[in-house]
């Protein structure tokens, strides 16, 4: 059942889509095709996401494109709704409205909507190459994704020669990955020259990786491309080291050189880049028993006047966490108004950044609920849960709020060994789990400290650069 309009997308009726996309949308039985979080509160259904891609409101478009990644390609997985959505998106590409430029959540810089939709299709094609045990979902979902590759390639072929460089690069990237389909292998010689001439010299490191990986698979010589990539990385590393040395000669010139280098616009989470680590042989590690799961602090007596009073378990709301999608009733990408409606509480707005005549919301505190909502460009990108009174957020039924930090860290580190490289530490020593979009900070409760979990989008993973100073003071 497709709603003619939705609460989140008031300006985007079904009839606003091009006729072929309308027909594809109407002919698909979406009710039986869930995405990562179908049915969750404040999480849009797939048809509403697709309609929102061409919404008049720029914020709705950005939200819809972010939802394509969060809900339809979540954590390198395809879902029953993913392939039908890809077929609809491919029918939107020649709509003039996709020429509109904006900033999208997963990549730096501005680019046309058309280029970003092609980037999504490239990610779809990249994930479709993975084996089922690598996390792409049920076998039938993977089979559907692979079966759609010839049709998708036919729909995007014309864009491989587009006049817009960003569109052309994205179309070539998607094409190169789609050609992994054995049925399309005969087309590789046709596209190999463009992949080498365009993708292999792109400022986008993911595109360059695709070029090297695909050309090698097609039997092309990539010796020069590999050498050029090594020299590029070495030059940047030398320059950054020099720029960080206040006593080095030529520091100012080096800083200027770095500033002049084209920005790497690759997405922060790239399926192909992660596949590089999978290609390396895994080292055997001694078996270690799983640590005891963390246990939430028991809480203080009811009515205690202690300013450090810890809420008891029955006093806390129970929330669940879905990585890179949302936590409890909150969905990444929501506006302040939507969060206020979902929580039924008016927040305290404590910080605005002033840039000329613009006012950018940094964060809002919901004191009764016990959370801090942090924003970027007016959209929810991080949720911090108060260790003393916030909701009990669970991952795999294990509590994350108001526990001993060492217990939570040990349990998550053991869990993270399933994905090598998924653990990093902030400058303050907080563990950050990149496969989850989760950081565990500590918050004082009198003479003890308890866990204050932060649930994050990709571009918030660098806590030092992302969090306002007020959040660092919550210790």
C-alpha positions as CSV (number, residue, x, y, z in Angstrom):
1,X,0.0,0.0,0.0
2,X,1.5,3.3,-1.1
3,X,0.4,6.5,0.6
4,X,-0.2,9.4,-1.7
5,X,1.8,11.6,0.7
6,X,3.5,11.1,4.0
7,X,4.0,13.2,7.1
8,X,7.7,13.5,6.4
9,X,7.3,14.2,2.7
10,X,4.3,16.5,2.4
11,X,5.4,17.9,-0.9
12,X,6.2,14.6,-2.6
13,X,3.1,12.9,-4.1
14,X,3.6,9.6,-6.0
15,X,2.5,11.4,-9.2
16,X,5.6,13.6,-9.0
17,X,7.8,10.7,-10.2
18,X,8.4,10.1,-13.9
19,X,5.8,7.7,-15.4
20,X,8.2,4.7,-15.8
21,X,9.1,5.0,-12.1
22,X,5.5,5.4,-11.1
23,X,4.6,2.2,-12.9
24,X,7.6,0.3,-11.3
25,X,6.6,1.6,-7.9
26,X,2.9,0.7,-8.4
27,X,3.7,-2.8,-9.7
28,X,5.8,-3.8,-6.8
29,X,4.3,-5.5,-3.7
30,X,6.2,-3.4,-1.1
31,X,4.2,-4.7,1.8
32,X,6.1,-8.0,1.6
33,X,9.5,-6.4,1.0
34,X,10.9,-5.1,4.3
35,X,14.1,-3.0,4.6
36,X,16.4,-2.9,7.6
37,X,13.9,-1.3,10.0
38,X,10.5,-1.7,8.4
39,X,7.7,-1.0,10.9
40,X,9.8,0.9,13.4
41,X,8.4,4.2,14.7
42,X,9.4,7.2,12.6
43,X,11.1,5.1,10.1
44,X,9.8,5.6,6.5
45,X,8.7,2.8,4.3
46,X,10.6,2.2,1.0
47,X,8.1,3.8,-1.3
48,X,8.1,6.9,0.8
49,X,11.9,7.0,0.7
50,X,11.8,6.7,-3.1
51,X,9.2,9.4,-3.5
52,X,11.3,11.7,-1.2
53,X,14.3,11.5,-3.5
54,X,12.6,14.0,-5.8
55,X,10.9,16.0,-3.1
56,X,10.8,19.8,-3.6
57,X,12.2,20.4,-0.1
58,X,16.0,20.0,-0.2
59,X,16.1,18.7,3.3
60,X,13.6,15.9,2.4
61,X,15.8,15.0,-0.6
62,X,19.0,14.7,1.6
63,X,17.1,12.7,4.2
64,X,15.7,10.3,1.6
65,X,19.2,9.7,0.1
66,X,20.6,9.1,3.5
67,X,17.8,6.6,4.2
68,X,18.7,4.7,1.0
69,X,22.0,3.9,2.6
70,X,20.8,3.5,6.2
71,X,17.8,1.3,5.5
72,X,18.4,-0.4,2.1
73,X,22.2,-1.1,2.3
74,X,22.7,-1.2,6.0
75,X,26.0,-2.7,7.1
76,X,26.9,-4.3,3.7
77,X,23.6,-6.1,3.5
78,X,20.8,-6.1,0.9
79,X,17.2,-6.6,2.0
80,X,14.1,-7.7,0.2
81,X,13.3,-4.1,-0.6
82,X,16.8,-3.2,-1.9
83,X,16.7,-4.6,-5.4
84,X,13.2,-3.3,-6.3
85,X,14.3,0.1,-4.9
86,X,17.4,0.0,-7.2
87,X,15.2,-0.6,-10.2
88,X,13.0,2.4,-9.4
89,X,16.0,4.7,-8.7
90,X,17.5,3.8,-12.1
91,X,14.3,5.1,-13.7
92,X,14.8,8.5,-11.9
93,X,18.2,9.2,-13.3
94,X,17.1,11.0,-16.5
95,X,14.6,13.3,-14.6
96,X,15.8,16.9,-14.9
97,X,15.3,17.3,-11.1
98,X,18.3,15.0,-10.5
99,X,20.5,17.8,-11.8
100,X,20.0,19.7,-8.5
101,X,23.2,19.9,-6.5
102,X,23.4,19.5,-2.7
103,X,25.6,18.2,0.0
104,X,24.9,14.5,0.8
105,X,25.5,12.8,4.1
106,X,28.1,10.3,3.1
107,X,30.5,12.3,0.9
108,X,32.3,15.6,1.0
109,X,31.5,18.5,-1.3
110,X,28.5,19.3,-3.5
111,X,27.4,17.1,-6.3
112,X,24.2,16.6,-8.4
113,X,21.5,14.3,-7.1
114,X,22.0,12.2,-10.2
115,X,25.7,11.5,-9.3
116,X,24.7,10.6,-5.7
117,X,22.0,8.1,-6.9
118,X,24.6,6.6,-9.2
119,X,27.0,6.3,-6.2
120,X,24.2,4.5,-4.4
121,X,23.8,2.1,-7.3
122,X,27.6,1.6,-7.3
123,X,27.5,0.6,-3.6
124,X,24.6,-1.7,-4.4
125,X,26.6,-3.3,-7.2
126,X,29.7,-3.6,-5.0
127,X,27.7,-5.4,-2.2
128,X,26.1,-7.7,-4.7
129,X,29.5,-9.1,-5.4
130,X,30.0,-10.3,-1.9
131,X,29.5,-13.9,-0.7
132,X,26.5,-14.5,1.5
133,X,28.6,-15.3,4.6
134,X,30.1,-11.8,4.3
135,X,27.0,-10.1,5.5
136,X,24.8,-9.3,2.5
137,X,21.7,-10.9,3.9
138,X,19.6,-13.9,2.9
139,X,20.6,-15.9,-0.2
140,X,17.4,-14.9,-2.1
141,X,18.1,-11.2,-1.5
142,X,21.6,-11.6,-2.9
143,X,20.3,-13.6,-5.9
144,X,17.8,-10.9,-6.7
145,X,20.5,-8.2,-6.5
146,X,22.7,-10.1,-8.9
147,X,19.8,-10.9,-11.3
148,X,19.1,-7.2,-11.6
149,X,22.6,-6.2,-12.8
150,X,22.0,-6.4,-16.6
151,X,18.9,-4.3,-16.4
152,X,20.5,-1.7,-14.2
153,X,23.5,-1.5,-16.5
154,X,21.3,-1.0,-19.5
155,X,19.5,1.9,-17.6
156,X,22.7,3.7,-16.6
157,X,24.9,3.1,-19.7
158,X,24.2,6.5,-21.3
159,X,25.5,8.3,-18.3
160,X,29.0,6.9,-18.7
161,X,29.6,9.6,-21.3
162,X,27.8,12.4,-19.4
163,X,29.2,15.9,-19.7
164,X,29.2,16.4,-15.9
165,X,32.4,14.9,-14.5
166,X,30.8,13.8,-11.2
167,X,28.0,12.0,-13.0
168,X,30.3,10.4,-15.5
169,X,32.6,9.1,-12.8
170,X,29.8,7.7,-10.7
171,X,28.2,6.0,-13.7
172,X,31.5,4.5,-14.7
173,X,32.1,3.3,-11.1
174,X,28.6,1.6,-11.0
175,X,29.2,0.2,-14.5
176,X,32.6,-1.3,-13.6
177,X,31.1,-3.0,-10.6
178,X,28.0,-4.2,-12.4
179,X,30.2,-5.8,-15.1
180,X,31.2,-8.4,-12.4
181,X,28.1,-10.2,-13.6
182,X,29.3,-13.0,-15.9
183,X,26.5,-12.1,-18.3
184,X,28.0,-8.7,-18.8
185,X,31.7,-9.8,-19.0
186,X,31.8,-9.3,-22.8
187,X,31.2,-5.6,-22.3
188,X,34.4,-5.1,-20.3
189,X,36.7,-4.3,-23.2
190,X,34.3,-1.5,-24.2
191,X,34.5,0.2,-20.8
192,X,38.1,-0.5,-19.9
193,X,39.6,2.6,-21.6
194,X,37.2,4.9,-19.9
195,X,37.7,3.3,-16.5
196,X,41.5,3.8,-16.9
197,X,41.2,7.3,-18.3
198,X,38.5,8.6,-15.9
199,X,38.2,6.6,-12.8
200,X,41.9,5.7,-12.3
201,X,42.8,9.4,-12.1
202,X,39.8,10.6,-10.1
203,X,40.3,12.6,-6.9
204,X,38.0,10.0,-5.2
205,X,40.0,7.2,-3.7
206,X,37.1,4.8,-3.9
207,X,36.8,5.3,-7.7
208,X,40.6,4.8,-8.1
209,X,40.3,1.6,-6.1
210,X,37.5,0.4,-8.3
211,X,39.5,1.2,-11.4
212,X,42.5,-0.9,-10.2
213,X,40.5,-3.8,-8.9
214,X,38.3,-4.1,-12.1
215,X,41.0,-3.5,-14.6
216,X,43.1,-6.3,-12.9
217,X,40.0,-8.6,-13.0
218,X,39.7,-7.9,-16.7
219,X,43.3,-8.9,-17.3
220,X,44.7,-5.3,-17.8
221,X,48.1,-4.2,-16.7
222,X,47.7,-2.0,-13.6
223,X,51.4,-1.8,-12.6
224,X,51.6,1.9,-13.3
225,X,48.3,2.6,-11.5
226,X,49.5,0.8,-8.4
227,X,52.8,2.7,-8.4
228,X,51.1,6.0,-8.9
229,X,48.7,5.3,-6.0
230,X,51.7,4.4,-3.7
231,X,53.5,7.6,-4.7
232,X,50.3,9.6,-4.1
233,X,49.9,8.3,-0.6
234,X,53.6,8.6,0.2
235,X,53.6,12.3,-1.0
236,X,50.6,13.1,1.1
237,X,52.0,11.3,4.2
238,X,55.3,13.2,3.8
239,X,53.5,16.5,3.4
240,X,51.3,16.0,6.4
241,X,54.2,15.0,8.6
242,X,56.0,18.2,7.5
243,X,52.9,20.3,8.0
244,X,52.6,19.0,11.6
245,X,56.3,19.9,12.4
246,X,56.5,23.5,13.6
247,X,60.3,23.5,13.2
248,X,60.4,22.1,9.7
249,X,61.7,24.1,6.8
250,X,59.1,24.8,4.1
251,X,56.2,24.1,6.4
252,X,54.1,27.0,5.1
253,X,54.6,26.0,1.5
254,X,53.7,22.4,2.4
255,X,50.5,23.5,4.1
256,X,49.6,25.5,1.0
257,X,50.3,22.5,-1.2
258,X,48.1,20.4,0.9
259,X,45.3,22.9,0.7
260,X,45.6,22.9,-3.0
261,X,45.1,19.2,-3.3
262,X,41.7,18.1,-4.5
263,X,39.4,16.8,-1.8
264,X,39.0,13.1,-1.5
265,X,35.2,12.8,-1.8
266,X,35.0,9.0,-1.2
267,X,32.3,7.9,1.3
268,X,33.5,7.1,4.8
269,X,32.2,3.6,4.6
270,X,33.0,1.9,1.3
271,X,32.2,-1.7,0.7
272,X,35.1,-2.1,-1.8
273,X,37.6,-0.6,0.6
274,X,36.6,-3.0,3.3
275,X,37.0,-5.9,0.9
276,X,40.7,-5.1,0.6
277,X,41.2,-6.2,4.3
278,X,39.1,-9.3,3.6
279,X,41.5,-10.3,0.8
280,X,44.4,-10.6,3.3
281,X,44.7,-14.0,5.0
282,X,43.3,-14.0,8.5
283,X,45.7,-14.7,11.3
284,X,44.8,-17.3,13.8
285,X,44.2,-16.0,17.2
286,X,44.0,-17.9,20.5
287,X,40.5,-18.6,21.5
288,X,39.4,-16.4,24.4
289,X,36.2,-17.0,26.3
290,X,33.6,-14.3,26.1
291,X,33.7,-11.8,29.0
292,X,30.7,-11.6,31.3
293,X,28.1,-9.2,29.8
294,X,27.9,-5.8,31.5
295,X,25.3,-5.2,34.1
296,X,23.6,-1.8,34.8
297,X,24.2,-0.1,38.1
298,X,21.4,-1.0,40.5
299,X,20.3,2.6,41.0
300,X,19.6,4.7,44.1
301,X,16.7,4.5,46.5
302,X,13.5,6.1,45.3
303,X,13.2,9.7,46.5
304,X,16.9,10.0,47.3
305,X,17.9,13.7,47.4
306,X,21.4,12.8,46.2
307,X,22.3,15.0,43.2
308,X,24.2,12.0,41.8
309,X,21.1,9.8,42.1
310,X,21.1,6.9,39.6
311,X,17.8,5.9,38.1
312,X,16.7,2.4,38.9
313,X,16.0,-0.1,36.1
314,X,12.2,0.2,36.3
315,X,12.5,4.0,36.1
316,X,14.3,3.9,32.8
317,X,12.7,3.7,29.4
318,X,13.8,0.6,27.4
319,X,15.3,1.5,23.9
320,X,16.9,-0.7,21.3
321,X,19.7,0.4,19.0
322,X,20.0,-0.3,15.2
323,X,23.5,0.7,13.9
324,X,23.5,3.7,11.6
325,X,19.7,3.9,11.6
326,X,18.5,5.0,15.0
327,X,18.0,4.4,18.7
328,X,14.7,4.0,20.4
329,X,12.1,6.2,18.8
330,X,14.8,8.4,17.2
331,X,15.9,8.0,13.6
332,X,19.1,9.6,12.3
333,X,18.2,12.5,10.0
334,X,15.2,13.7,12.1
335,X,14.7,17.4,12.7
336,X,14.4,19.0,16.1
337,X,10.6,19.2,15.6
338,X,10.3,15.5,14.8
339,X,12.4,14.5,17.8
340,X,10.3,16.8,20.1
341,X,7.1,15.2,18.8
342,X,8.5,11.6,19.2
343,X,9.7,12.3,22.8
344,X,6.8,14.5,23.9
345,X,9.1,16.9,25.6
346,X,10.4,20.4,24.9
347,X,14.1,20.5,24.9
348,X,16.6,23.1,26.3
349,X,18.4,24.6,23.3
350,X,21.8,25.3,24.7
351,X,24.1,26.1,21.8
352,X,24.0,27.8,18.4
353,X,26.9,28.5,16.2
354,X,26.8,31.8,14.5
355,X,28.1,32.1,11.0
356,X,27.2,35.5,9.6
357,X,23.4,35.7,9.5
358,X,23.0,31.9,9.8
359,X,22.3,30.1,13.0
360,X,23.2,26.4,13.2
361,X,21.8,24.2,15.9
362,X,24.5,22.2,17.6
363,X,22.6,20.2,20.3
364,X,19.4,20.1,22.4
365,X,19.0,18.5,25.8
366,X,15.9,16.6,26.7
367,X,16.2,16.6,30.5
368,X,13.3,14.4,31.4
369,X,14.1,11.7,28.8
370,X,17.8,11.9,29.6
371,X,19.3,12.4,26.2
372,X,21.2,15.0,24.2
373,X,20.5,15.2,20.5
374,X,23.3,16.5,18.4
375,X,22.8,18.0,15.0
376,X,24.6,18.7,11.7
377,X,22.8,20.9,9.2
378,X,19.7,20.7,11.3
379,X,19.5,16.9,11.1
380,X,20.1,14.4,14.0
381,X,23.5,12.8,13.7
382,X,24.4,11.7,17.2
383,X,22.5,10.8,20.4
384,X,24.2,10.9,23.8
385,X,22.4,9.1,26.6
386,X,22.7,10.3,30.2
387,X,24.4,7.7,32.3
388,X,22.4,8.5,35.4
389,X,18.8,8.9,34.2
390,X,18.8,8.2,30.4
391,X,16.9,5.3,28.8
392,X,18.5,1.8,29.0
393,X,19.7,1.2,25.4
394,X,20.3,-2.4,24.6
395,X,22.4,-4.1,21.9
396,X,21.7,-7.8,21.4
397,X,19.7,-7.5,24.7
398,X,22.8,-6.3,26.6
399,X,22.6,-3.0,28.5
400,X,24.8,-0.1,27.4
401,X,23.7,2.7,29.7
402,X,24.8,3.2,33.3
403,X,27.2,0.3,33.4
404,X,30.9,0.0,34.5
405,X,32.8,1.3,31.5
406,X,35.4,-1.5,31.6
407,X,32.7,-4.2,31.4
408,X,31.0,-2.6,28.4
409,X,34.3,-2.0,26.6
410,X,35.4,-5.6,27.2
411,X,32.2,-7.1,25.9
412,X,32.1,-4.8,22.9
413,X,35.8,-5.5,22.1
414,X,35.2,-9.2,22.2
415,X,32.2,-8.7,19.9
416,X,34.3,-6.4,17.6
417,X,36.8,-9.2,16.9
418,X,34.3,-10.5,14.4
419,X,35.1,-7.4,12.3
420,X,38.9,-6.6,12.4
421,X,39.7,-3.0,12.4
422,X,36.3,-1.9,13.7
423,X,37.7,-0.5,17.0
424,X,39.4,2.8,17.4
425,X,40.0,5.1,20.3
426,X,39.3,8.9,20.6
427,X,41.9,11.3,21.9
428,X,40.2,11.0,25.3
429,X,40.6,7.2,25.3
430,X,36.9,6.5,24.5
431,X,36.4,3.3,22.5
432,X,34.6,3.9,19.2
433,X,33.2,1.0,17.3
434,X,32.9,1.9,13.7
435,X,30.9,-1.1,12.6
436,X,28.2,0.0,15.0
437,X,28.4,3.7,15.0
438,X,28.8,3.5,18.8
439,X,31.2,5.3,21.3
440,X,31.3,4.6,25.0
441,X,32.1,7.6,27.1
442,X,32.1,7.9,30.9
443,X,30.0,10.1,33.1
444,X,30.6,10.8,36.8
445,X,28.1,9.6,39.3
446,X,29.5,10.8,42.6
447,X,32.6,8.7,43.3
448,X,32.1,6.3,40.4
449,X,31.8,6.6,36.7
450,X,29.2,5.0,34.4
451,X,28.8,4.5,30.7
452,X,27.4,7.3,28.6
453,X,26.8,5.7,25.2
454,X,26.9,7.8,22.1
455,X,25.1,6.6,18.9
456,X,26.6,8.1,15.8
457,X,26.4,8.5,12.1
458,X,29.5,7.9,9.9
459,X,30.6,11.5,9.9
460,X,30.6,11.8,13.7
461,X,33.0,8.9,14.3
462,X,35.9,11.4,14.9
463,X,34.7,12.5,18.3
464,X,37.3,15.2,18.8
465,X,36.3,17.0,15.6
466,X,32.6,16.3,15.9
467,X,31.5,16.8,19.5
468,X,30.9,20.3,20.9
469,X,33.0,21.2,24.0
470,X,29.9,21.0,26.2
471,X,29.7,17.3,25.5
472,X,33.3,16.8,26.4
473,X,32.5,18.5,29.8
474,X,29.9,15.7,30.6
475,X,32.3,13.6,32.6
